[in-house]
Structure formats: C-alpha cells, structure tokens
C-alpha cells in the first residue's frame, strides 16, 4: 500500500484532535492561545520530518536521486561516470542498468559494454550476426548520428566488447550507415524561428530511430506538430514512409521550406 504524505493543514487538524483528546475537552481552540500554538508547532515539526523522509525516499533510486547521490549508485553498480558525460546521461545509464542487471551475456549486457565507451550514447544488439555464437553491436555517438565519429569509436567499442565474458562468443562492433533524409515542408508561419524549431524537433525524433527501421511519416508529422508556435504544416515530400537499408540510421540532410 502506498503512503501519501499528509498536508500541513491535515497535520494541524490531527494535532488539535490529539491534544483535545489528551485534555478531555471538545471545546474549540481559539487563536493566539497556548493550545493553538502547541498544535501548530507540533504540526510544523511533523511536516519537516515527513519532508525529510520524502527526500530520503527519492535517493533510493538513480531515477529520482539528487545529483550528489549518483556516485554512490554508480559505485554500487560499477558504472563510473564517463568523461564529459552529463549528469542526466549518467543517470539514464544507471537507471537502464538497474532495469536490466548483468545477466551473463544477454543483450542488455552487450548494450551496457558498448555504452561504457566515452562518446557512445546508444547501442543495439544483432543476435546471430554471422551465425550461431556471434553477436553484432550497432552503436551511435551522442547527438545526431555521425558515421565518421562512429568509425573513430569502433576500435574502442570492439575492445570493450572483447574484454567481457562470456568466453567463446564472437562479438563485432558495427558502424551503421548514415542515410540522409531530404524533406520539403510547408509551414505557417514560415519564419526563421519556426524553421529552426522544426529542424530541432526532427533531429530529436531521428535520434530515437532504430537501425534499419523505416521513418514513419505519421510519427514525423506528430513530432513537427508538437513544435510551439506552429499554426499549420504539411510534409510535401516524401509522400510515403521512408524505407532504410539494414544496419543504417537516418540523419537530417536538408529541408526546403515553403509557406503553408
């Protein structure tokens, strides 16, 4: 059963009821009386205790803890902070490791080993990459997918994978092909500010893409629709979902904007 933190007002009422019971009187407590002051002071102290307990409760898990508590979680889970890694990225990595603890070489382990390399932000597992006993790991740097950056990280990712058990499993770090998308969009208003906001929204959407998965226009349309200040828009081109080759990731190539 979950526990709901009581409000200060309810604590005051509880304090009054408790004191009335102890005094054996149902008479109302008047303002500026010692009894009224005692009830408010007791309620305030209890509220402070509840607040501290609520704070401590949030430190139990990396998803909700204060930044100062992240090193303690990381030490327990053996996931040190990577160089240049933001606190929120570190928090997300710790939360993912808690959801999928080490399991002797399952897919979450390979993802975790790839993402332990500084600069790697996303990873996906390809089972039976080259037959039984082989595993492929596609990985991507932070931000927009950059194939050249991924190539520069491949040796480090491969070394991280090779250094881990299970013995006898052949593993390969795979650099995904970057596929540029070129779009034609009609916007209202078709201003520079609106265009930049739409570009940012599309880039954020593409960073969530899975290797080889098609770019679905309805989902892209929804990402554009969420842009603040945009009255209307239309995806002129392409007119259908965008198919991608296997082992590829989409990147935004260019957009031609028109007035709606």
C-alpha positions as CSV (number, residue, x, y, z in Angstrom):
1,X,0.0,0.0,0.0
2,X,1.4,3.4,-1.0
3,X,1.9,6.1,1.6
4,X,0.6,9.6,0.8
5,X,2.4,12.4,2.5
6,X,-0.1,14.3,4.7
7,X,-0.5,18.1,4.2
8,X,0.4,20.6,6.8
9,X,-3.2,21.5,7.3
10,X,-4.1,17.9,8.0
11,X,-1.3,17.6,10.5
12,X,-2.6,20.7,12.3
13,X,-6.0,19.2,12.5
14,X,-4.6,15.9,13.7
15,X,-2.5,17.7,16.3
16,X,-5.6,19.6,17.5
17,X,-7.6,16.4,17.8
18,X,-4.9,14.6,19.7
19,X,-4.4,17.5,22.1
20,X,-8.2,17.8,22.7
21,X,-8.3,14.1,23.4
22,X,-5.5,14.3,25.9
23,X,-7.1,17.3,27.6
24,X,-10.5,15.6,27.6
25,X,-12.2,18.6,26.0
26,X,-14.1,19.2,22.8
27,X,-14.0,22.9,23.1
28,X,-12.7,24.8,20.1
29,X,-9.1,26.1,20.3
30,X,-9.1,29.8,20.0
31,X,-6.5,31.8,18.0
32,X,-3.4,33.0,19.9
33,X,-3.8,30.6,22.7
34,X,-1.1,28.3,24.0
35,X,-3.0,25.2,22.9
36,X,-3.3,26.6,19.3
37,X,0.4,27.4,19.3
38,X,1.4,24.0,20.5
39,X,-0.7,22.3,17.8
40,X,0.9,24.4,15.0
41,X,4.4,23.9,16.3
42,X,3.9,20.2,16.6
43,X,2.4,20.0,13.1
44,X,5.3,22.0,11.6
45,X,7.8,19.7,13.2
46,X,6.0,16.6,11.9
47,X,5.8,18.2,8.4
48,X,9.5,18.7,8.4
49,X,10.1,15.0,9.3
50,X,7.8,13.9,6.5
51,X,9.6,16.2,4.1
52,X,13.0,14.7,5.1
53,X,11.6,11.2,4.8
54,X,10.3,12.1,1.3
55,X,13.7,13.4,0.4
56,X,15.4,10.2,1.6
57,X,12.9,8.1,-0.3
58,X,13.9,9.8,-3.6
59,X,17.6,9.0,-3.0
60,X,16.9,5.2,-3.1
61,X,16.8,5.0,-6.9
62,X,19.0,6.7,-9.5
63,X,16.0,7.8,-11.5
64,X,14.9,10.3,-8.7
65,X,18.0,10.8,-6.5
66,X,19.8,14.1,-6.2
67,X,23.0,14.5,-8.3
68,X,25.1,14.2,-5.2
69,X,23.9,10.6,-4.7
70,X,24.7,9.5,-8.2
71,X,28.3,8.5,-7.4
72,X,27.0,6.2,-4.6
73,X,24.7,4.4,-7.0
74,X,27.4,4.2,-9.6
75,X,29.9,2.7,-7.1
76,X,27.4,0.0,-6.2
77,X,26.6,-0.8,-9.8
78,X,30.2,-0.4,-11.0
79,X,29.2,2.2,-13.6
80,X,31.6,5.2,-13.2
81,X,30.9,8.4,-14.9
82,X,32.3,8.8,-18.4
83,X,34.5,11.7,-19.3
84,X,32.4,14.6,-20.4
85,X,29.1,12.8,-19.6
86,X,26.3,14.9,-18.3
87,X,24.6,14.1,-15.0
88,X,21.3,13.3,-16.8
89,X,23.0,10.9,-19.3
90,X,24.8,9.2,-16.4
91,X,21.5,9.0,-14.5
92,X,19.8,7.4,-17.6
93,X,22.7,4.8,-17.9
94,X,22.4,3.9,-14.2
95,X,18.6,3.6,-14.5
96,X,18.9,1.4,-17.5
97,X,21.4,-0.9,-15.7
98,X,19.1,-1.2,-12.8
99,X,16.2,-2.2,-15.1
100,X,18.4,-4.7,-16.9
101,X,21.1,-6.0,-14.4
102,X,24.1,-8.0,-15.6
103,X,22.8,-11.4,-16.9
104,X,25.9,-13.3,-18.2
105,X,26.0,-12.1,-21.7
106,X,22.4,-11.2,-22.6
107,X,21.5,-8.3,-24.9
108,X,21.4,-5.7,-22.2
109,X,25.0,-6.6,-21.2
110,X,26.3,-6.0,-24.7
111,X,24.5,-2.7,-24.8
112,X,26.0,-1.7,-21.5
113,X,29.5,-2.7,-22.5
114,X,29.3,-0.6,-25.7
115,X,27.8,2.4,-23.9
116,X,30.6,2.2,-21.3
117,X,32.9,3.7,-24.0
118,X,33.1,7.5,-23.7
119,X,31.2,9.1,-26.6
120,X,28.8,6.2,-27.2
121,X,25.2,7.2,-26.3
122,X,23.1,4.4,-28.0
123,X,23.6,0.8,-28.9
124,X,21.6,-2.1,-30.3
125,X,22.2,-5.9,-30.4
126,X,22.1,-8.0,-33.6
127,X,21.8,-11.7,-32.4
128,X,23.5,-14.3,-34.6
129,X,25.2,-11.6,-36.5
130,X,27.3,-14.1,-38.5
131,X,25.7,-17.3,-37.4
132,X,25.4,-19.1,-34.1
133,X,27.8,-18.0,-31.4
134,X,28.2,-14.5,-32.9
135,X,26.7,-11.1,-31.7
136,X,26.8,-7.8,-33.5
137,X,26.5,-4.5,-31.7
138,X,25.5,-1.4,-33.5
139,X,26.4,1.8,-31.7
140,X,25.9,5.5,-32.1
141,X,27.6,8.6,-30.7
142,X,25.7,11.2,-28.8
143,X,23.6,13.7,-30.8
144,X,22.8,13.4,-34.5
145,X,24.2,10.2,-35.9
146,X,27.7,10.8,-37.4
147,X,29.1,7.9,-39.3
148,X,32.7,9.3,-39.3
149,X,32.5,9.7,-35.5
150,X,31.2,6.2,-35.1
151,X,34.1,4.9,-37.2
152,X,36.6,6.7,-34.9
153,X,35.0,4.9,-31.9
154,X,34.7,1.4,-33.4
155,X,38.1,0.2,-32.1
156,X,37.3,1.3,-28.5
157,X,33.9,-0.3,-28.6
158,X,35.4,-3.5,-30.0
159,X,37.9,-3.6,-27.2
160,X,35.2,-3.0,-24.6
161,X,33.2,-5.9,-26.0
162,X,36.2,-8.3,-26.3
163,X,37.2,-7.6,-22.7
164,X,33.9,-9.1,-21.4
165,X,32.6,-12.6,-20.8
166,X,31.1,-14.9,-22.0
167,X,34.2,-16.6,-23.5
168,X,33.6,-18.3,-26.8
169,X,31.1,-15.7,-28.1
170,X,32.4,-13.8,-31.1
171,X,31.2,-10.2,-31.0
172,X,31.6,-7.4,-33.5
173,X,31.2,-3.6,-33.2
174,X,29.2,-2.5,-36.2
175,X,29.2,1.0,-37.7
176,X,25.8,1.9,-39.1
177,X,25.5,3.5,-42.5
178,X,24.2,7.1,-42.3
179,X,21.2,7.8,-44.6
180,X,20.5,11.4,-45.3
181,X,16.9,12.5,-45.5
182,X,15.8,15.4,-47.6
183,X,12.4,16.9,-46.9
184,X,10.1,19.5,-48.3
185,X,7.8,21.2,-45.7
186,X,5.1,23.9,-45.8
187,X,5.0,25.9,-42.6
188,X,2.7,28.5,-41.1
189,X,4.3,30.8,-40.1
190,X,7.3,30.2,-42.4
191,X,9.7,32.2,-40.3
192,X,13.4,31.6,-39.4
193,X,12.4,30.9,-35.8
194,X,9.8,28.3,-36.8
195,X,12.2,26.6,-39.2
196,X,14.9,26.2,-36.6
197,X,12.3,24.8,-34.1
198,X,11.1,22.3,-36.7
199,X,14.7,21.3,-37.6
200,X,15.4,20.7,-33.8
201,X,12.2,18.6,-33.5
202,X,13.0,16.5,-36.5
203,X,16.6,15.9,-35.3
204,X,15.3,14.9,-31.8
205,X,12.9,12.5,-33.5
206,X,15.5,10.9,-35.7
207,X,17.8,10.3,-32.7
208,X,15.2,7.8,-31.5
209,X,15.4,5.8,-34.7
210,X,16.2,2.1,-34.6
211,X,18.7,0.7,-37.1
212,X,17.1,-0.2,-40.4
213,X,13.6,0.8,-39.3
214,X,11.6,2.9,-41.7
215,X,11.0,6.6,-41.0
216,X,7.2,6.7,-40.5
217,X,5.6,9.9,-41.8
218,X,2.8,9.9,-39.2
219,X,5.3,9.9,-36.4
220,X,7.4,12.5,-38.1
221,X,4.3,14.6,-38.6
222,X,3.5,14.3,-34.9
223,X,6.9,15.4,-33.9
224,X,6.5,18.5,-36.1
225,X,3.0,19.2,-34.7
226,X,4.4,19.4,-31.2
227,X,6.5,22.5,-32.1
228,X,5.3,25.5,-30.1
229,X,4.0,28.4,-32.1
230,X,3.4,26.4,-35.3
231,X,-0.1,27.1,-36.6
232,X,0.0,24.6,-39.5
233,X,2.4,22.4,-41.5
234,X,2.4,19.9,-44.3
235,X,5.0,17.3,-45.3
236,X,5.2,17.8,-49.1
237,X,8.0,15.3,-49.8
238,X,8.4,12.5,-49.2
239,X,4.8,11.4,-49.5
240,X,5.3,7.9,-48.1
241,X,7.2,6.2,-45.3
242,X,11.0,6.2,-45.9
243,X,12.5,2.7,-46.1
244,X,16.1,2.4,-44.9
245,X,18.7,-0.3,-45.6
246,X,19.5,-2.8,-42.9
247,X,22.2,-1.6,-40.4
248,X,21.5,2.1,-41.2
249,X,20.4,5.1,-39.3
250,X,18.7,8.3,-40.6
251,X,20.2,11.7,-40.4
252,X,18.7,15.0,-41.5
253,X,20.2,16.1,-44.8
254,X,18.3,19.2,-45.7
255,X,14.9,20.8,-45.7
256,X,13.3,23.0,-48.3
257,X,10.7,25.3,-46.6
258,X,7.6,26.8,-48.2
259,X,4.8,28.9,-46.9
260,X,1.6,26.9,-46.0
